[in-house]
Amino acid sequence: MSDRIEVTRVIAAEPAAIFAVLRDPKGHVDIDASGMLQSHTGEPASAVGDSFTVHMDREALGDMPELGRYDVEVHIETYEPDRAIAWSIVGLARPPLGHVYGYTLEPVAGGTRVTSYYDWSAVREDWKHRFPIVPESALKATLGILARTVRRGS
């Protein structure tokens, strides 16, 4: 079994418009299909090493109800304007689990090919049995919400 999920969709928008949503903590909350991301604190990312806080509610997944509401820090690991962005999560588990979420953007006829990925290959062995936390269907749905969000100019 792979330790990575990738989904792709062509979105009828320029890479810059899509990237603007992906680098913004508000954008993360706006496009989340898992239902876990509730709100945010912080400014849009502008470089590797930037971070912001996302306020979470795990009840949406129903897998760990004891977590309830909690915060995670989003740490930007890759930042290539209008091309790629990826981040790791620092949450309640210490040391951090080691999973990475990201997007790559490629201009194509009719818009931008957006690839969303979720990689847990570096997750600590004692946590691997819990992955993937977010299913492929949620990544696909998030791309649909991203397309709608960009179209609306949010």
DSSP file with accessible surface (Angstrom, degrees, kcal/mol):
  #  RESIDUE AA STRUCTURE BP1 BP2  ACC     N-H-->O    O-->H-N    N-H-->O    O-->H-N    TCO  KAPPA ALPHA  PHI   PSI    X-CA   Y-CA   Z-CA
    1    1 A M              0   0  195      0, 0.0     2,-0.1     0, 0.0     0, 0.0   0.000 360.0 360.0 360.0 138.5    0.0    0.0    0.0
    2    2 A S        -     0   0   76      1,-0.1     3,-0.0     2,-0.1     0, 0.0  -0.373 360.0-145.0 -74.6 152.9    1.2    3.5   -0.9
    3    3 A D  S    S+     0   0   53     -2,-0.1   117,-2.9   116,-0.0   118,-0.6  -0.041  80.1  65.1-103.4  27.7    2.0    6.1    1.7
    4    4 A R  E     -A  119   0A  84    115,-0.2     2,-0.4   116,-0.2   115,-0.2  -0.990  59.2-160.2-152.7 140.3    0.8    8.9   -0.6
    5    5 A I  E     -A  118   0A  20    113,-2.3   113,-2.2    -2,-0.3     2,-0.4  -0.976  13.2-176.8-118.6 137.2   -2.5   10.0   -2.2
    6    6 A E  E     +A  117   0A 104     -2,-0.4     2,-0.3   111,-0.2   111,-0.2  -0.999   3.7 178.2-132.4 137.8   -2.6   12.3   -5.2
    7    7 A V  E     -A  116   0A   8    109,-2.4   109,-2.7    -2,-0.4     2,-0.4  -0.971   9.7-159.4-134.4 150.8   -5.6   13.7   -7.0
    8    8 A T  E     +A  115   0A  72     -2,-0.3     2,-0.3   107,-0.2   107,-0.2  -0.972  13.7 167.9-135.1 146.2   -5.6   16.1  -10.0
    9    9 A R  E     -A  114   0A 114    105,-2.1   105,-3.0    -2,-0.4     2,-0.6  -0.977  32.4-125.4-153.1 142.4   -8.1   18.5  -11.5
   10   10 A V  E     -A  113   0A  72     -2,-0.3     2,-0.5   103,-0.2   103,-0.2  -0.817  28.0-162.4 -89.3 125.6   -8.0   21.2  -14.1
   11   11 A I  E     -A  112   0A   5    101,-2.9   101,-2.7    -2,-0.6     2,-2.5  -0.937  23.3-125.3-111.8 131.5   -9.3   24.5  -12.7
   12   12 A A  S    S+     0   0   95     -2,-0.5     2,-0.3    99,-0.2    99,-0.2  -0.443  78.7  86.4 -77.4  71.9  -10.3   27.3  -15.1
   13   13 A A  S    S-     0   0   18     -2,-2.5    -2,-0.2    99,-0.0   138,-0.0  -0.976  83.2 -90.9-160.9 160.5   -8.1   29.9  -13.5
   14   14 A E    >>  -     0   0  136     -2,-0.3     4,-1.6     1,-0.1     3,-0.7  -0.449  39.5-114.6 -73.6 149.7   -4.6   31.2  -13.6
   15   15 A P  H 3> S+     0   0   12      0, 0.0     4,-3.3     0, 0.0     5,-0.2   0.873 114.2  59.9 -52.9 -37.7   -2.0   29.7  -11.2
   16   16 A A  H 3> S+     0   0   50      1,-0.2     4,-2.0     2,-0.2    66,-0.1   0.891 103.9  49.3 -61.8 -39.5   -1.6   33.0   -9.3
   17   17 A A  H <> S+     0   0   46     -3,-0.7     4,-1.0     2,-0.2    -1,-0.2   0.900 115.1  44.3 -67.1 -38.7   -5.3   33.0   -8.4
   18   18 A I  H >X S+     0   0    0     -4,-1.6     4,-2.1     1,-0.2     3,-0.5   0.936 111.9  52.0 -70.3 -44.9   -5.2   29.4   -7.1
   19   19 A F  H 3X S+     0   0    5     -4,-3.3     4,-2.1     1,-0.2     5,-0.2   0.866 101.8  61.5 -61.1 -36.1   -1.9   30.0   -5.3
   20   20 A A  H 3< S+     0   0   49     -4,-2.0     4,-0.5    -5,-0.2    -1,-0.2   0.893 107.9  43.7 -58.6 -38.8   -3.4   33.0   -3.5
   21   21 A V  H X< S+     0   0   10     -4,-1.0     3,-0.9    -3,-0.5     6,-0.2   0.924 112.9  51.9 -70.5 -42.7   -6.0   30.7   -1.9
   22   22 A L  H 3< S+     0   0    2     -4,-2.1    -2,-0.2     1,-0.2    -1,-0.2   0.769 108.9  48.7 -70.9 -25.7   -3.5   28.0   -1.1
   23   23 A R  T 3< S+     0   0   78     -4,-2.1    22,-3.0    -5,-0.2    -1,-0.2   0.594  97.0  86.1 -88.9  -7.7   -1.1   30.3    0.7
   24   24 A D  S <> S-     0   0   47     -3,-0.9     4,-1.8    -4,-0.5     3,-0.3  -0.777  71.5-143.7 -99.0 129.2   -3.8   31.9    2.9
   25   25 A P  H  > S+     0   0    0      0, 0.0     4,-1.8     0, 0.0     5,-0.2   0.881 106.0  56.0 -57.9 -34.2   -4.9   30.3    6.2
   26   26 A K  H  > S+     0   0   89      1,-0.2     4,-2.9     2,-0.2     5,-0.2   0.916 104.3  53.9 -61.7 -39.5   -8.4   31.5    5.3
   27   27 A G  H  > S+     0   0    4     -3,-0.3     4,-2.2    -6,-0.2    -1,-0.2   0.894 103.4  55.6 -62.2 -39.6   -8.2   29.6    2.1
   28   28 A H  H  X S+     0   0   14     -4,-1.8     4,-0.9     1,-0.2    -1,-0.2   0.932 112.9  41.5 -58.6 -44.7   -7.3   26.4    3.9
   29   29 A V  H >< S+     0   0   28     -4,-1.8     3,-0.6     1,-0.2    -2,-0.2   0.929 113.0  54.5 -68.8 -43.6  -10.4   26.7    6.0
   30   30 A D  H 3< S+     0   0   60     -4,-2.9    -2,-0.2     1,-0.2    -1,-0.2   0.838 115.5  36.6 -60.1 -37.3  -12.6   27.8    3.1
   31   31 A I  H 3< S+     0   0    6     -4,-2.2   114,-0.2    -5,-0.2    -1,-0.2   0.531  82.5 124.5 -99.1  -4.0  -11.7   24.8    0.9
   32   32 A D    <<  -     0   0   34     -4,-0.9     3,-0.1    -3,-0.6   107,-0.1  -0.349  33.4-177.4 -62.2 123.2  -11.5   22.0    3.5
   33   33 A A  S    S+     0   0   35    105,-0.2    -1,-0.2    -2,-0.2   106,-0.1   0.545  72.9  72.7 -95.8  -8.9  -13.7   19.1    2.6
   34   34 A S  S    S-     0   0   17    104,-0.1    -1,-0.1     1,-0.1    -2,-0.1   0.752  94.6-133.1 -77.1 -24.0  -13.0   17.1    5.7
   35   35 A G  S    S+     0   0   33     -6,-0.1    25,-0.2    -3,-0.1    24,-0.1   0.384  79.6 105.0  86.2  -3.4  -14.9   19.4    8.0
   36   36 A M        +     0   0    9     20,-0.1    21,-1.7    24,-0.1     2,-0.6   0.845  55.2  82.2 -78.6 -35.8  -12.1   19.5   10.5
   37   37 A L  E     +B   56   0A  33     19,-0.2    19,-0.2     1,-0.2    -2,-0.1  -0.624  48.9 164.6 -79.5 118.6  -10.8   23.0    9.8
   38   38 A Q  E     -     0   0A  86     17,-3.0     2,-0.3    -2,-0.6    18,-0.2   0.806  57.3 -27.2-103.8 -42.6  -12.9   25.5   11.6
   39   39 A S  E     -B   55   0A  55     16,-1.3    16,-2.5     2,-0.0    -1,-0.4  -0.928  57.8-133.2-161.7-176.9  -11.0   28.8   11.7
   40   40 A H  E     -B   54   0A  66     -2,-0.3     2,-0.4    14,-0.2    14,-0.2  -0.947   5.9-154.1-146.9 163.4   -7.5   30.2   11.6
   41   41 A T  E     +B   53   0A  79     12,-2.4    12,-2.7    -2,-0.3     2,-0.2  -0.985  57.7  46.2-138.4 130.3   -5.1   32.7   13.1
   42   42 A G  S    S-     0   0   34     -2,-0.4   -16,-0.1    10,-0.2    10,-0.1  -0.614  76.2 -72.1 128.8 173.9   -2.2   34.1   11.2
   43   43 A E        -     0   0  153      8,-0.3     3,-0.1    -2,-0.2    -2,-0.1  -0.628  56.9 -80.0-103.3 160.5   -1.2   35.7    7.9
   44   44 A P        -     0   0   39      0, 0.0   -20,-0.2     0, 0.0    -1,-0.1  -0.250  54.5-103.9 -57.3 145.5   -0.8   34.2    4.4
   45   45 A A        +     0   0    0    -22,-3.0     3,-0.1     1,-0.1   -22,-0.1  -0.398  39.6 171.4 -68.9 148.1    2.5   32.4    3.9
   46   46 A S        +     0   0   78      1,-0.4     2,-0.3    -2,-0.1    -1,-0.1   0.340  62.4  11.1-137.2   0.4    5.2   34.1    1.8
   47   47 A A  S >  S-     0   0   40     31,-0.1     3,-1.9    33,-0.1    -1,-0.4  -0.980  88.4 -73.4-168.4 160.8    8.2   31.8    2.3
   48   48 A V  T 3  S+     0   0   91     -2,-0.3    29,-0.2    31,-0.3     3,-0.1  -0.394 117.2  36.6 -57.3 138.3    9.4   28.4    3.5
   49   49 A G  T 3  S+     0   0   54     27,-2.5    -1,-0.2     1,-0.4    28,-0.1   0.176  85.8 126.2  98.5 -17.1    9.4   28.4    7.3
   50   50 A D    <   -     0   0   52     -3,-1.9    26,-2.8    25,-0.1    -1,-0.4  -0.333  37.6-174.6 -67.1 157.9    6.3   30.5    7.6
   51   51 A S  E     - C   0  75A  55     24,-0.2    -8,-0.3    -3,-0.1     2,-0.3  -0.977  15.4-177.7-149.6 161.1    3.5   29.2    9.8
   52   52 A F  E     - C   0  74A   4     22,-1.4    22,-3.2    -2,-0.3     2,-0.4  -0.950  29.3-107.5-151.5 166.6   -0.1   29.9   10.9
   53   53 A T  E     -BC  41  73A  22    -12,-2.7   -12,-2.4    -2,-0.3     2,-0.5  -0.829  21.2-164.4-103.8 137.9   -2.6   28.3   13.3
   54   54 A V  E     -BC  40  72A   1     18,-2.7    18,-2.3    -2,-0.4     2,-0.6  -0.988  16.4-139.6-119.7 129.3   -5.7   26.3   12.2
   55   55 A H  E     -BC  39  71A  44    -16,-2.5   -17,-3.0    -2,-0.5   -16,-1.3  -0.802  30.2-163.8 -90.1 122.0   -8.3   25.7   14.8
   56   56 A M  E     -BC  37  70A  18     14,-3.7    14,-1.6    -2,-0.6     2,-0.3  -0.665  25.4-162.8-111.0 160.2   -9.6   22.1   14.4
   57   57 A D  E >   - C   0  69A  18    -21,-1.7     3,-1.2    -2,-0.2    12,-0.2  -0.877   4.3-168.8-142.4 105.3  -12.6   20.0   15.4
   58   58 A R  G >> S+     0   0   16     10,-2.2     3,-1.6    -2,-0.3     4,-1.3   0.628  71.9  88.5 -73.6 -11.7  -12.0   16.2   15.0
   59   59 A E  G 34 S+     0   0  145      1,-0.3    -1,-0.3     2,-0.2   -23,-0.1   0.833  74.8  71.4 -55.8 -29.2  -15.6   15.4   15.5
   60   60 A A  G <4 S+     0   0   57     -3,-1.2    -1,-0.3     1,-0.2    -2,-0.2   0.848 104.4  38.4 -57.9 -33.2  -16.1   15.8   11.8
   61   61 A L  T <4 S-     0   0   53     -3,-1.6    -1,-0.2    -4,-0.2    -2,-0.2   0.738  92.4-148.8 -88.7 -26.8  -14.2   12.6   11.1
   62   62 A G     <  +     0   0   53     -4,-1.3    -3,-0.1     2,-0.1    -2,-0.1   0.621  67.3 107.5  71.4  11.8  -15.6   10.7   14.1
   63   63 A D  S    S+     0   0   72     -5,-0.5    -4,-0.1     1,-0.2    -1,-0.1   0.759  88.5  18.8 -94.7 -26.7  -12.4    8.7   14.5
   64   64 A M    >>  +     0   0   13     -6,-0.4     3,-2.4     1,-0.1     4,-0.5  -0.516  65.8 167.7-141.0  67.3  -10.9   10.3   17.6
   65   65 A P  G >4 S+     0   0   88      0, 0.0     3,-0.7     0, 0.0    -6,-0.1   0.777  71.3  72.1 -60.2 -21.8  -13.8   12.0   19.4
   66   66 A E  G 34 S+     0   0  139      1,-0.2    -7,-0.0    -3,-0.1    -2,-0.0   0.739  88.7  63.4 -65.6 -19.5  -11.7   12.5   22.5
   67   67 A L  G <4 S+     0   0   43     -3,-2.4    -1,-0.2     1,-0.2    -8,-0.0   0.870  73.8 162.3 -71.2 -37.8   -9.6   15.1   20.6
   68   68 A G    <<  -     0   0   24     -3,-0.7   -10,-2.2    -4,-0.5     2,-0.4  -0.246  59.5  -0.8  56.7-132.2  -12.6   17.5   20.3
   69   69 A R  E    S+C   57   0A 180    -12,-0.2     2,-0.3   -11,-0.1   -12,-0.2  -0.728  80.0 147.0 -92.9 138.0  -11.4   20.9   19.5
   70   70 A Y  E     -C   56   0A  29    -14,-1.6   -14,-3.7    -2,-0.4     2,-0.3  -0.951  38.3-113.7-159.0 169.0   -7.6   21.6   19.2
   71   71 A D  E     -C   55   0A  85     -2,-0.3     2,-0.3   -16,-0.2   -16,-0.2  -0.865  20.5-167.9-112.4 148.7   -5.1   23.7   17.3
   72   72 A V  E     -C   54   0A  10    -18,-2.3   -18,-2.7    -2,-0.3     2,-0.5  -0.961  18.8-131.7-128.3 151.5   -2.4   22.8   14.8
   73   73 A E  E     -CD  53  90A  63     17,-3.2    17,-2.6    -2,-0.3     2,-0.6  -0.905  15.7-146.4 -99.6 128.9    0.4   24.8   13.4
   74   74 A V  E     -CD  52  89A   3    -22,-3.2   -22,-1.4    -2,-0.5     2,-0.6  -0.874  14.9-163.9 -94.1 118.6    0.8   24.7    9.7
   75   75 A H  E     -CD  51  88A  61     13,-2.7    13,-2.4    -2,-0.6     2,-0.4  -0.939  17.4-130.7-109.9 118.5    4.5   24.9    8.8
   76   76 A I  E     + D   0  87A   3    -26,-2.8   -27,-2.5    -2,-0.6    11,-0.3  -0.527  32.3 168.5 -72.5 121.6    5.3   25.7    5.2
   77   77 A E  E     +     0   0A  97      9,-2.7     2,-0.4    -2,-0.4    10,-0.2   0.682  68.6  30.5-103.4 -31.8    7.9   23.3    3.8
   78   78 A T  E     + D   0  86A  45      8,-1.7     8,-1.9   -31,-0.1    -1,-0.3  -0.999  61.1 171.7-131.6 133.4    7.7   24.2    0.0
   79   79 A Y  E     + D   0  85A  40     -2,-0.4   -31,-0.3     6,-0.2     6,-0.2  -0.818  11.3 153.4-147.6 100.3    6.9   27.6   -1.3
   80   80 A E  E >>  - D   0  84A  78      4,-3.2     3,-2.8    -2,-0.3     4,-2.5  -0.916  49.9-117.3-125.9  99.3    7.3   28.3   -5.1
   81   81 A P  T 34 S-     0   0   80      0, 0.0   -65,-0.1     0, 0.0     4,-0.1  -0.075  91.6  -5.0 -46.3 130.2    4.9   31.1   -6.0
   82   82 A D  T 34 S+     0   0   69    -67,-0.2   -66,-0.1     1,-0.1     3,-0.1   0.532 134.4  61.2  64.4  11.0    2.3   30.0   -8.5
   83   83 A R  T <4 S-     0   0  157     -3,-2.8    22,-3.1     1,-0.3     2,-0.3   0.653 105.8  -3.4-129.6 -45.4    3.9   26.5   -8.8
   84   84 A A  E  <  +DE  80 104A  11     -4,-2.5    -4,-3.2    20,-0.2     2,-0.3  -0.980  44.9 174.6-159.9 143.4    4.0   24.6   -5.5
   85   85 A I  E     +DE  79 103A   0     18,-2.2    18,-3.0    -2,-0.3     2,-0.3  -0.979  10.4 168.9-148.7 139.9    3.2   24.8   -1.8
   86   86 A A  E     -DE  78 102A   1     -8,-1.9    -9,-2.7    -2,-0.3    -8,-1.7  -0.987   7.2-172.4-149.2 154.3    3.4   22.1    0.9
   87   87 A W  E     -DE  76 101A  18     14,-2.9    14,-2.4    -2,-0.3     2,-0.3  -0.988  15.2-142.0-148.2 153.5    3.2   22.0    4.6
   88   88 A S  E     -DE  75 100A  19    -13,-2.4   -13,-2.7    -2,-0.3     2,-0.4  -0.734  25.7-123.3-107.8 165.7    3.6   19.8    7.6
   89   89 A I  E     -D   74   0A  24     10,-0.8     2,-0.6    -2,-0.3     9,-0.5  -0.930  14.8-166.9-115.5 131.8    1.4   19.8   10.7
   90   90 A V  E     +D   73   0A  28    -17,-2.6   -17,-3.2    -2,-0.4     2,-0.1  -0.973  34.8 142.6-114.3 110.8    2.5   20.3   14.3
   91   91 A G        -     0   0   15     -2,-0.6   -19,-0.1     2,-0.4   -17,-0.0  -0.083  65.8 -46.2-120.2-137.4   -0.3   19.3   16.5
   92   92 A L  S    S+     0   0  108     -2,-0.1     2,-0.2     2,-0.0   -20,-0.1   0.803 106.1  88.1 -75.1 -31.8   -0.8   17.6   19.8
   93   93 A A  S    S-     0   0   21      1,-0.0    -2,-0.4     0, 0.0     4,-0.2  -0.509  76.7-126.2 -73.9 135.4    1.5   14.7   19.1
   94   94 A R  S    S+     0   0  161     -2,-0.2    -2,-0.0     2,-0.1    -4,-0.0  -0.999  93.7  30.6-128.9 131.5    5.2   15.2   20.0
   95   95 A P  S    S-     0   0   84      0, 0.0    29,-0.1     0, 0.0    -3,-0.0   0.679 115.3 -98.7 -64.5 166.7    7.4   14.9   18.2
   96   96 A P        -     0   0   58      0, 0.0    28,-0.1     0, 0.0    -2,-0.1  -0.126  28.0-119.4 -54.4 152.7    5.2   15.8   15.1
   97   97 A L        -     0   0   20     -8,-0.3    27,-1.4    -4,-0.2    30,-0.1   0.817  36.5-125.9 -68.7 -35.5    3.9   12.9   13.2
   98   98 A G        +     0   0   27     -9,-0.5    24,-0.5     1,-0.3     2,-0.2   0.627  54.3 144.0 102.5  15.1    5.6   13.8    9.9
   99   99 A H        -     0   0   14    -10,-0.2   -10,-0.8    23,-0.1     2,-0.4  -0.597  31.0-155.9 -89.9 152.0    2.7   14.0    7.3
  100  100 A V  E     -EF  88 119A  39     19,-2.6    19,-3.2    -2,-0.2     2,-0.4  -0.982   9.2-165.5-130.3 136.8    2.8   16.5    4.5
  101  101 A Y  E     +EF  87 118A  35    -14,-2.4   -14,-2.9    -2,-0.4     2,-0.3  -0.921  25.4 154.3-113.7 146.4    0.0   18.1    2.4
  102  102 A G  E     -EF  86 117A   0     15,-2.3    15,-2.9    -2,-0.4     2,-0.3  -0.989  30.8-141.5-164.4 172.1    0.7   19.9   -0.7
  103  103 A Y  E     -EF  85 116A  14    -18,-3.0   -18,-2.2    -2,-0.3     2,-0.4  -0.994   6.1-160.6-138.7 143.6   -0.3   21.2   -4.1
  104  104 A T  E     -EF  84 115A  58     11,-2.1    11,-2.5    -2,-0.3     2,-0.4  -0.956  12.5-155.0-120.5 146.3    1.5   21.6   -7.5
  105  105 A L  E     + F   0 114A  11    -22,-3.1     9,-0.2    -2,-0.4    -2,-0.0  -0.981  12.2 179.2-124.7 131.8    0.2   23.9  -10.2
  106  106 A E  E     - F   0 113A 101      7,-1.9     7,-3.6    -2,-0.4     2,-0.1  -0.978  28.5-125.6-135.8 119.2    0.8   23.6  -13.9
  107  107 A P  E     + F   0 112A  91      0, 0.0     2,-0.3     0, 0.0     5,-0.3  -0.414  41.2 164.4 -61.5 135.0   -0.6   26.0  -16.5
  108  108 A V  E >   - F   0 111A  36      3,-2.7     3,-2.3    -2,-0.1     2,-0.1  -0.916  49.1 -66.8-141.5 168.5   -2.5   24.1  -19.2
  109  109 A A  T 3  S+     0   0  103     -2,-0.3     3,-0.0     1,-0.3     0, 0.0  -0.385 124.4  18.8 -57.6 127.3   -4.9   24.9  -21.9
  110  110 A G  T 3  S-     0   0   66      1,-0.1     2,-0.4    -2,-0.1    -1,-0.3   0.488 133.1 -49.2  89.7   2.0   -8.1   26.1  -20.2
  111  111 A G  E <  S- F   0 108A  12     -3,-2.3    -3,-2.7   -99,-0.2     2,-0.4  -0.982  87.5 -28.1 147.8-132.0   -6.6   26.8  -16.8
  112  112 A T  E     -AF  11 107A   0   -101,-2.7  -101,-2.9    -2,-0.4     2,-0.7  -0.993  40.7-134.1-135.0 129.0   -4.3   25.2  -14.3
  113  113 A R  E     -AF  10 106A  92     -7,-3.6    -7,-1.9    -2,-0.4     2,-0.5  -0.760  29.8-163.5 -80.3 117.9   -3.7   21.5  -13.6
  114  114 A V  E     -AF   9 105A   0   -105,-3.0  -105,-2.1    -2,-0.7     2,-0.5  -0.919   7.6-167.6-108.6 123.5   -3.8   21.3   -9.8
  115  115 A T  E     -AF   8 104A  17    -11,-2.5   -11,-2.1    -2,-0.5     2,-0.4  -0.963   3.3-165.2-111.1 122.6   -2.4   18.2   -8.1
  116  116 A S  E     -AF   7 103A   3   -109,-2.7  -109,-2.4    -2,-0.5     2,-0.3  -0.896  12.5-176.1-103.6 135.7   -3.2   17.8   -4.4
  117  117 A Y  E     -AF   6 102A  29    -15,-2.9   -15,-2.3    -2,-0.4     2,-0.4  -0.953  22.1-163.4-136.4 156.8   -1.2   15.3   -2.4
  118  118 A Y  E     -AF   5 101A   0   -113,-2.2  -113,-2.3    -2,-0.3     2,-0.5  -0.978  16.7-172.5-137.5 114.4   -1.1   13.9    1.0
  119  119 A D  E     +AF   4 100A  30    -19,-3.2   -19,-2.6    -2,-0.4  -115,-0.2  -0.959  21.1 164.5-120.9 120.8    2.1   12.1    2.0
  120  120 A W    >   +     0   0    8   -117,-2.9     3,-1.6    -2,-0.5  -116,-0.2   0.083  42.8 115.7-119.3  24.8    2.5   10.1    5.2
  121  121 A S  T 3  S+     0   0   65   -118,-0.6    -1,-0.1     1,-0.3   -22,-0.1   0.788  80.4  47.7 -65.2 -25.4    5.7    8.2    4.2
  122  122 A A  T 3  S+     0   0   74    -24,-0.5    -1,-0.3    -3,-0.2   -23,-0.1   0.336  83.2 127.6 -98.0   8.2    7.7    9.9    6.9
  123  123 A V  S <  S-     0   0    5     -3,-1.6   -25,-0.2     1,-0.1     5,-0.1  -0.359  73.1 -94.5 -66.8 142.3    5.1    9.4    9.7
  124  124 A R    >>  -     0   0   59    -27,-1.4     3,-2.1     1,-0.1     4,-1.0  -0.252  32.3-121.5 -54.7 140.2    6.4    7.8   12.8
  125  125 A E  G >4 S+     0   0  149      1,-0.3     3,-0.5     2,-0.2     4,-0.5   0.838 110.1  62.0 -56.9 -35.7    6.0    4.0   12.8
  126  126 A D  G 34 S+     0   0   98      1,-0.2    -1,-0.3     2,-0.1    -2,-0.1   0.617 112.6  37.9 -70.8  -6.3    3.9    4.0   16.0
  127  127 A W  G X4 S+     0   0   55     -3,-2.1     3,-2.3   -30,-0.1     4,-0.3   0.514  86.6  95.0-115.3 -12.6    1.3    6.2   14.2
  128  128 A K  G X< S+     0   0   38     -4,-1.0     3,-2.0    -3,-0.5    -2,-0.1   0.821  75.1  66.8 -54.8 -32.4    1.3    4.7   10.6
  129  129 A H  G 3  S+     0   0  145     -4,-0.5    -1,-0.3     1,-0.3    -2,-0.1   0.707  96.4  57.3 -64.5 -15.5   -1.7    2.4   11.4
  130  130 A R  G <  S+     0   0   98     -3,-2.3    -1,-0.3     0, 0.0    -2,-0.2   0.483  91.9 140.9 -90.7  -3.7   -3.9    5.6   11.7
  131  131 A F    <   +     0   0   18     -3,-2.0     2,-0.1    -4,-0.3   -11,-0.0  -0.725  42.7  39.6-104.0 150.2   -3.1    6.8    8.2
  132  132 A P        +     0   0   44      0, 0.0    -1,-0.1     0, 0.0     4,-0.0   0.469  62.9 175.9 -76.2 143.3   -4.4    8.1    5.9
  133  133 A I  S    S+     0   0   23      1,-0.2    -2,-0.1    -2,-0.1   -70,-0.1   0.894  74.7  46.4 -77.4 -44.7   -6.4   10.3    8.2
  134  134 A V  S    S-     0   0   10      3,-0.0    -1,-0.2     2,-0.0     2,-0.0  -0.879  91.1-133.4-101.1 124.2   -8.0   12.2    5.3
  135  135 A P    >>  -     0   0   57      0, 0.0     4,-1.5     0, 0.0     3,-0.9  -0.297  21.6-108.7 -77.0 163.1   -9.4    9.9    2.5
  136  136 A E  H 3> S+     0   0   88      1,-0.3     4,-2.5     2,-0.2     5,-0.2   0.866 117.9  62.2 -55.3 -38.3   -8.8   10.4   -1.2
  137  137 A S  H 3> S+     0   0   84      1,-0.2     4,-2.4     2,-0.2    -1,-0.3   0.864 101.7  51.4 -59.8 -34.7  -12.5   11.4   -1.6
  138  138 A A  H <> S+     0   0    9     -3,-0.9     4,-2.5     2,-0.2  -105,-0.2   0.887 108.2  51.1 -70.7 -37.7  -11.9   14.4    0.7
  139  139 A L  H  X S+     0   0    8     -4,-1.5     4,-1.8     2,-0.2    -2,-0.2   0.929 111.9  47.7 -63.5 -42.6   -8.8   15.5   -1.4
  140  140 A K  H  X S+     0   0  118     -4,-2.5     4,-1.6     1,-0.2    -2,-0.2   0.927 112.6  48.6 -62.2 -44.5  -11.0   15.3   -4.6
  141  141 A A  H  X S+     0   0   46     -4,-2.4     4,-2.4     1,-0.2    -1,-0.2   0.896 107.0  56.5 -63.8 -38.1  -13.8   17.2   -2.9
  142  142 A T  H  X S+     0   0   11     -4,-2.5     4,-2.9     1,-0.2    -1,-0.2   0.899 103.8  53.6 -62.0 -38.1  -11.4   19.9   -1.7
  143  143 A L  H  X S+     0   0    3     -4,-1.8     4,-2.4     2,-0.2    -1,-0.2   0.895 108.5  50.0 -63.9 -37.4  -10.2   20.4   -5.4
  144  144 A G  H  X S+     0   0   20     -4,-1.6     4,-2.0     2,-0.2    -2,-0.2   0.918 112.2  46.5 -64.8 -42.1  -13.9   21.0   -6.3
  145  145 A I  H  X S+     0   0   30     -4,-2.4     4,-3.0  -114,-0.2    -2,-0.2   0.893 109.9  54.6 -67.8 -37.0  -14.3   23.5   -3.5
  146  146 A L  H  X S+     0   0    0     -4,-2.9     4,-2.9  -115,-0.2     5,-0.3   0.936 107.0  50.7 -60.3 -45.6  -11.0   25.1   -4.5
  147  147 A A  H  X S+     0   0    7     -4,-2.4     4,-2.3     1,-0.2    -2,-0.2   0.932 113.5  45.0 -58.5 -45.1  -12.4   25.6   -8.1
  148  148 A R  H  X S+     0   0   99     -4,-2.0     4,-2.2     2,-0.2    -2,-0.2   0.918 113.0  50.9 -64.8 -42.7  -15.6   27.1   -6.7
  149  149 A T  H  X>S+     0   0   10     -4,-3.0     5,-2.1     1,-0.2     4,-0.7   0.921 112.3  45.5 -63.9 -44.4  -13.7   29.4   -4.3
  150  150 A V  H ><5S+     0   0   18     -4,-2.9     3,-1.0     1,-0.2    -1,-0.2   0.921 111.1  53.6 -65.5 -41.8  -11.3   30.7   -7.0
  151  151 A R  H 3<5S+     0   0  185     -4,-2.3    -2,-0.2    -5,-0.3    -1,-0.2   0.894 109.9  47.7 -60.7 -38.8  -14.2   31.2   -9.4
  152  152 A R  H 3<5S-     0   0  177     -4,-2.2    -1,-0.3    -5,-0.2    -2,-0.2   0.596 111.6-123.0 -77.2 -13.9  -16.0   33.3   -6.8
  153  153 A G  T <<5       0   0   67     -3,-1.0    -3,-0.2    -4,-0.7    -2,-0.1   0.739 360.0 360.0  79.3  23.5  -12.8   35.3   -6.1
  154  154 A S      <       0   0   79     -5,-2.1    -1,-0.2    -6,-0.2    -2,-0.1  -0.531 360.0 360.0 -82.1 360.0  -12.8   34.4   -2.4
